[in-house]
């Protein structure tokens, strides 16, 4: 039947349906802490004039994309695990798919922009303020958003041209492009090609350019004479490198699991898929609160101000 008449069934943890309430508690806690942490990061950056540098502007974009990712996945997970509501109409499924992929690639692009920011700060620190001006940062942010929308806008439109069974079962707690294309009953060559373009021109390109940025950073750092200055330069990249690994490693693990053990361990595949979208938004604020002295100082200043106001 046509896509508009199709219904998709979300999948929880296979074999653990009777324990969904208990299994979902840590996942819901991850979501709540992620939303709280990223809102705190956004609040600090928006209200503290000392955090108006390009690095923190990019960090605020990262926090916003994390919140968007939580908003795209959390509602269906709550409905599935706590209310047992599995059914999702095609239009809602396609909209969720668009926002999940769009926010994922916004985050990937922001990580690339932050890598470039670190390279400029180390390579040409004297001209950093004139290269990455507020205007240039705004243009980069706009380009990131435009790229994410243009890359993923064709996906839902092309899916509407496909035929689906009246009822189909998804592999996860949310709708993904590759999952929906795999359920179609008609020719999906164009859709598969669009999916390949998604990967090549976003995650693959971004990860390659991030690695290239760090190769250039290491090359630049090797040319610094003072060991103390070299260590200081590398230390500025630690938090960003941690975030990059947190973002890309779950993707790699999920990809390997899908190829070697998805059918043998279906519950593990669902768990890793959920963590793949929930761990980065959860860890990003924690990493930056621990590693960024300016963020810590701004947060402590807010707490101290609250205590003074309370007295």
C-alpha positions as CSV (number, residue, x, y, z in Angstrom):
1,X,0.0,0.0,0.0
2,X,1.1,3.6,-0.3
3,X,3.4,5.0,2.4
4,X,0.7,7.4,3.8
5,X,-1.4,4.4,4.8
6,X,1.4,2.4,6.5
7,X,1.9,1.8,10.2
8,X,5.2,1.1,11.7
9,X,5.7,-0.8,15.0
10,X,8.6,0.3,17.2
11,X,10.8,-2.4,18.8
12,X,11.9,-2.4,22.4
13,X,14.2,-5.0,23.9
14,X,13.4,-8.4,22.4
15,X,12.8,-11.0,25.1
16,X,12.5,-8.3,27.8
17,X,9.1,-6.9,27.1
18,X,7.8,-7.7,30.6
19,X,10.7,-5.8,32.1
20,X,10.5,-2.7,29.8
21,X,9.7,-0.4,32.7
22,X,12.8,-1.4,34.7
23,X,15.1,-1.6,31.7
24,X,14.1,1.8,30.5
25,X,14.8,3.5,33.8
26,X,18.6,4.1,33.2
27,X,17.8,5.2,29.6
28,X,15.3,7.7,30.8
29,X,17.8,9.0,33.4
30,X,20.3,9.5,30.6
31,X,17.8,11.5,28.7
32,X,16.8,13.7,31.7
33,X,20.4,14.3,32.7
34,X,21.3,15.1,29.0
35,X,18.5,17.6,28.7
36,X,19.5,19.3,32.0
37,X,23.2,19.3,31.3
38,X,22.9,20.8,27.8
39,X,20.5,23.4,29.0
40,X,23.0,24.4,31.7
41,X,25.7,24.7,29.0
42,X,23.5,26.8,26.8
43,X,22.4,29.0,29.7
44,X,26.0,29.7,30.8
45,X,27.2,30.5,27.3
46,X,24.2,32.8,26.6
47,X,24.5,34.7,29.8
48,X,28.2,35.0,30.5
49,X,30.0,37.6,28.4
50,X,33.3,35.8,29.1
51,X,32.0,32.8,27.1
52,X,31.5,34.6,23.8
53,X,34.6,33.2,22.0
54,X,34.1,31.1,18.8
55,X,34.9,27.9,20.8
56,X,32.0,28.4,23.2
57,X,29.7,29.5,20.4
58,X,30.4,26.2,18.7
59,X,29.9,24.4,22.0
60,X,26.5,26.1,22.4
61,X,25.6,24.7,18.9
62,X,26.7,21.3,20.0
63,X,24.5,21.5,23.1
64,X,21.6,22.7,20.9
65,X,22.0,19.7,18.5
66,X,22.2,17.4,21.5
67,X,18.9,18.8,22.8
68,X,17.4,18.4,19.4
69,X,18.5,14.8,19.2
70,X,17.0,14.1,22.7
71,X,13.7,15.7,21.6
72,X,13.6,13.6,18.5
73,X,14.1,10.2,20.2
74,X,12.9,10.6,23.8
75,X,9.1,10.9,23.2
76,X,8.7,7.7,21.2
77,X,10.9,5.9,23.8
78,X,8.7,7.0,26.6
79,X,5.6,6.0,24.8
80,X,7.0,2.6,24.0
81,X,8.6,1.7,27.3
82,X,6.1,3.2,29.7
83,X,2.8,3.2,27.8
84,X,3.4,0.2,25.5
85,X,2.5,2.4,22.5
86,X,4.3,0.8,19.5
87,X,2.4,2.2,16.5
88,X,3.7,5.1,14.5
89,X,2.1,6.5,11.4
90,X,4.3,7.1,8.3
91,X,4.2,10.9,8.5
92,X,5.4,10.9,12.1
93,X,8.0,8.3,11.4
94,X,9.4,10.2,8.4
95,X,9.5,13.5,10.4
96,X,11.3,11.7,13.3
97,X,13.8,10.2,10.8
98,X,14.5,13.6,9.3
99,X,15.2,15.3,12.6
100,X,17.3,12.4,14.0
101,X,19.6,12.4,11.0
102,X,19.7,16.2,10.6
103,X,20.7,16.8,14.3
104,X,23.2,13.9,14.1
105,X,24.9,15.6,11.1
106,X,24.7,19.0,12.7
107,X,26.7,17.6,15.6
108,X,29.2,16.0,13.3
109,X,29.7,19.3,11.5
110,X,30.0,21.2,14.7
111,X,32.8,18.8,15.8
112,X,34.6,19.5,12.5
113,X,34.2,23.3,13.1
114,X,35.6,22.9,16.6
115,X,38.6,20.9,15.3
116,X,39.2,23.7,12.8
117,X,38.9,26.2,15.7
118,X,41.6,24.4,17.7
119,X,43.9,24.2,14.7
120,X,43.6,28.0,14.1
121,X,44.1,28.7,17.8
122,X,47.3,26.7,17.8
123,X,48.6,27.4,14.4
124,X,48.0,31.2,14.2
125,X,47.1,32.3,17.7
126,X,48.1,35.9,17.1
127,X,45.6,36.3,14.3
128,X,42.9,34.0,15.8
129,X,40.5,36.8,16.7
130,X,40.8,38.3,13.2
131,X,40.3,35.0,11.4
132,X,37.4,33.6,13.5
133,X,35.3,36.7,14.0
134,X,31.7,36.6,15.2
135,X,30.7,37.2,11.6
136,X,32.7,34.2,10.4
137,X,31.5,32.0,13.2
138,X,27.9,32.9,12.3
139,X,28.5,32.1,8.7
140,X,29.9,28.7,9.7
141,X,26.9,28.0,11.9
142,X,24.5,28.9,9.1
143,X,26.4,26.7,6.6
144,X,26.2,23.8,9.1
145,X,22.4,24.1,9.4
146,X,21.9,24.6,5.7
147,X,24.0,21.5,4.9
148,X,22.1,19.4,7.3
149,X,18.7,20.4,5.9
150,X,19.7,20.1,2.3
151,X,21.2,16.7,2.8
152,X,18.2,15.2,4.5
153,X,15.3,17.1,3.0
154,X,15.0,14.6,0.0
155,X,14.9,11.6,2.3
156,X,11.2,11.9,3.6
157,X,10.0,13.0,0.1
158,X,11.6,10.0,-1.7
159,X,10.2,7.6,1.0
160,X,6.7,8.8,0.2
161,X,7.1,7.4,-3.3
162,X,7.7,3.8,-2.0
163,X,5.2,1.1,-1.2
164,X,5.2,-0.5,2.3
165,X,3.3,-3.3,3.9
166,X,0.2,-2.1,5.9
167,X,2.1,-2.9,9.1
168,X,5.9,-3.1,9.4
169,X,8.2,-3.7,12.3
170,X,11.1,-1.4,12.8
171,X,14.5,-2.6,14.3
172,X,14.7,0.2,16.9
173,X,12.7,2.5,19.2
174,X,12.7,5.2,16.5
175,X,12.7,5.6,12.7
176,X,16.0,5.6,10.7
177,X,16.4,5.9,7.0
178,X,18.2,2.6,6.4
179,X,15.5,0.8,8.5
180,X,12.6,2.3,6.5
181,X,14.2,1.7,3.1
182,X,14.8,-2.0,4.1
183,X,11.1,-2.5,4.8
184,X,9.9,-1.1,1.4
185,X,8.2,-3.4,-1.2
186,X,9.2,-1.3,-4.2
187,X,12.5,-0.4,-5.9
188,X,14.7,1.5,-3.5
189,X,17.8,2.1,-5.6
190,X,17.4,5.9,-5.5
191,X,16.7,5.9,-1.8
192,X,19.8,3.7,-1.2
193,X,21.9,6.1,-3.3
194,X,20.6,9.0,-1.2
195,X,21.5,7.1,2.0
196,X,25.0,6.6,0.6
197,X,25.3,10.3,-0.2
198,X,24.3,11.0,3.4
199,X,27.2,8.9,4.7
200,X,29.9,10.0,2.2
201,X,29.2,13.7,2.4
202,X,28.6,14.0,6.1
203,X,30.0,11.5,8.6
204,X,32.8,10.1,6.3
205,X,33.9,13.5,5.1
206,X,33.7,15.1,8.5
207,X,35.6,12.3,10.3
208,X,38.3,12.5,7.6
209,X,38.6,16.2,7.9
210,X,38.7,16.0,11.7
211,X,41.6,13.5,11.5
212,X,43.3,15.8,9.0
213,X,42.9,18.7,11.4
214,X,44.5,16.7,14.2
215,X,47.3,15.6,12.0
216,X,48.0,19.3,11.2
217,X,47.7,20.2,14.9
218,X,50.3,17.5,15.9
219,X,52.6,18.8,13.1
220,X,52.3,22.3,14.4
221,X,52.8,21.2,18.0
222,X,56.0,19.4,17.1
223,X,57.4,22.7,15.9
224,X,56.9,24.4,19.3
225,X,60.3,24.6,21.1
226,X,59.1,24.6,24.7
227,X,57.8,21.3,26.1
228,X,55.5,23.2,28.5
229,X,54.0,25.1,25.6
230,X,53.6,21.8,23.6
231,X,51.7,20.2,26.5
232,X,49.6,23.3,27.0
233,X,48.6,23.3,23.3
234,X,47.7,19.6,23.3
235,X,45.7,20.0,26.6
236,X,43.4,22.5,24.8
237,X,42.4,19.7,22.4
238,X,41.7,16.9,25.0
239,X,38.1,17.7,25.7
240,X,37.2,18.0,22.0
241,X,39.1,14.8,21.2
242,X,37.1,13.0,24.0
243,X,33.8,14.3,22.5
244,X,34.9,13.1,19.0
245,X,35.6,9.6,20.3
246,X,32.3,9.5,22.3
247,X,30.4,10.5,19.1
248,X,32.1,8.2,16.6
249,X,33.0,5.1,18.6
250,X,29.4,4.0,19.3
251,X,28.6,4.4,15.6
252,X,31.5,2.1,14.8
253,X,30.5,-0.4,17.5
254,X,26.9,-0.4,16.3
255,X,28.0,-0.9,12.7
256,X,30.2,-3.9,13.6
257,X,27.4,-5.4,15.7
258,X,24.9,-5.1,12.9
259,X,27.3,-7.1,10.6
260,X,28.4,-9.8,13.0
261,X,25.8,-10.4,15.7
262,X,22.6,-8.4,15.3
263,X,20.4,-11.5,14.9
264,X,22.2,-13.4,17.6
265,X,22.0,-10.6,20.2
266,X,18.9,-8.5,19.2
267,X,18.5,-7.0,22.7
268,X,22.2,-5.9,22.7
269,X,21.7,-4.4,19.2
270,X,18.7,-2.3,20.4
271,X,20.6,-1.3,23.6
272,X,23.7,-0.1,21.6
273,X,21.5,1.7,19.1
274,X,19.9,3.6,22.0
275,X,23.2,4.4,23.6
276,X,24.5,5.5,20.2
277,X,22.1,8.4,20.3
278,X,21.9,9.0,24.1
279,X,25.6,8.7,25.3
280,X,27.0,11.8,23.3
281,X,24.3,14.2,24.6
282,X,24.8,12.8,28.1
283,X,28.7,13.0,28.1
284,X,29.3,16.2,26.2
285,X,28.3,18.6,29.1
286,X,30.1,16.4,31.6
287,X,33.4,16.4,29.6
288,X,33.3,20.2,29.1
289,X,32.4,20.9,32.7
290,X,35.4,18.8,33.8
291,X,38.0,19.9,31.2
292,X,37.0,23.6,30.5
293,X,38.2,25.9,33.3
294,X,36.1,28.8,31.9
295,X,32.9,26.7,32.0
296,X,33.7,25.5,35.6
297,X,34.3,29.1,36.7
298,X,31.1,30.3,35.1
299,X,29.1,27.5,36.8
300,X,30.7,28.1,40.2
301,X,30.0,31.9,39.9
302,X,26.4,31.1,39.2
303,X,26.1,28.9,42.3
304,X,27.9,31.5,44.5
305,X,25.5,34.2,43.2
306,X,22.5,32.0,44.1
307,X,23.9,31.4,47.6
308,X,24.4,35.2,48.1
309,X,20.9,35.9,46.8
310,X,19.5,33.3,49.1
311,X,21.0,35.0,52.2
